[in-house]
């Protein structure tokens, strides 16, 4: 059968949408194949398409797995679309939200040069909107990574007040609490950091980034079995996980003597 995101006619069939997500599924013996396609509503041209073959053990768990993969793919597409926007648009035309998305796109390259570009975007976002919690959150982790990558202690000193500001602006944001916890882990210790992560989990218990960071936190606490459980759930919740998940997991391998 087929289904569209908007409940309309399927790919390109709804005039109120810029893009339409449609999908089909087919049973193959003991597995299921789910095909997804994102189409431009105006032209019906395919923007993105992929298929997923999964064991047919629990149909609800398969549904959740595919939903996670597609959701993360579409979020990444939005980030790329904003980050590669035409150079004709001036900085004044970009909203704080656009600038945060650009910063996230740069950040994912995971290099010192990329962090500097990301930090510039987050700083601009704060200038546009001084109460943009996500911009403070992004800037905090950029500063933290100056220490993680280059052992620049100034970055470590700057990250904590930025993360605290993010939490103050949006105390219900799981991401802000997680970044606060990550900064506190290095500066104030694992027990204090655990308090921030507990708040992050209370708002989003399935966020794979938070789970991966909690895995690292528990390695440093010496709770390796607990750490493994967090890493396993993080990998399960994000089939398209970034490489740093494995890097954090390797710290657990090292602690176990592997």
QUIZI-V81436 format. One line per field, one symbol per residue. ss: DSSP state (H for helix, E for strand, L for the rest). phi: phi as a letter, one per 20 degrees, with the letter a starting at -180 (. if undefined). A space follows every 10 residues. Layout:
ss = ???
phi = ???
//
This chain:
ss = LEEELLLLLL LLLLLLLLEE EEEEEEEELL EEEEEEEEEE LLLLLEEEEE EEEEELLLHH HHHHHHHHHH HHHHHHHHHH HHHLLLLLLL HHHLLHHHHH HHHHHHHLLL LHHHHHHHHH HHHHHHHHLL LLHHHHHHHH HHHHHHHHHH LLHHHHHHHH HHHHHHHHHL LLLHHHHHHH HHHHHHHLLH HHHHHHHHHH HHHLLLLHHH HHHHHHHHHH HLLHHHHHHH HHHHHHHLLL LLHHHHHHHH HHHHHLLL
phi = .cbdgemeeo gmecfedfcc ecbccbecld ccdddcbdcf ffdmffebba ccdcfeecff ffgfffffff ffffffffff fffdggfffe gfeeegfgff ffffffgffl cgffffffff ffffffffcf deffffffff fffgffefec lefffffeff fffffffffc fdeffffffg ffffgeecof ffffffffff ffebfdffff ffffffgfff enefffggff fffffffcfd ffffgfffff ffgffene
//
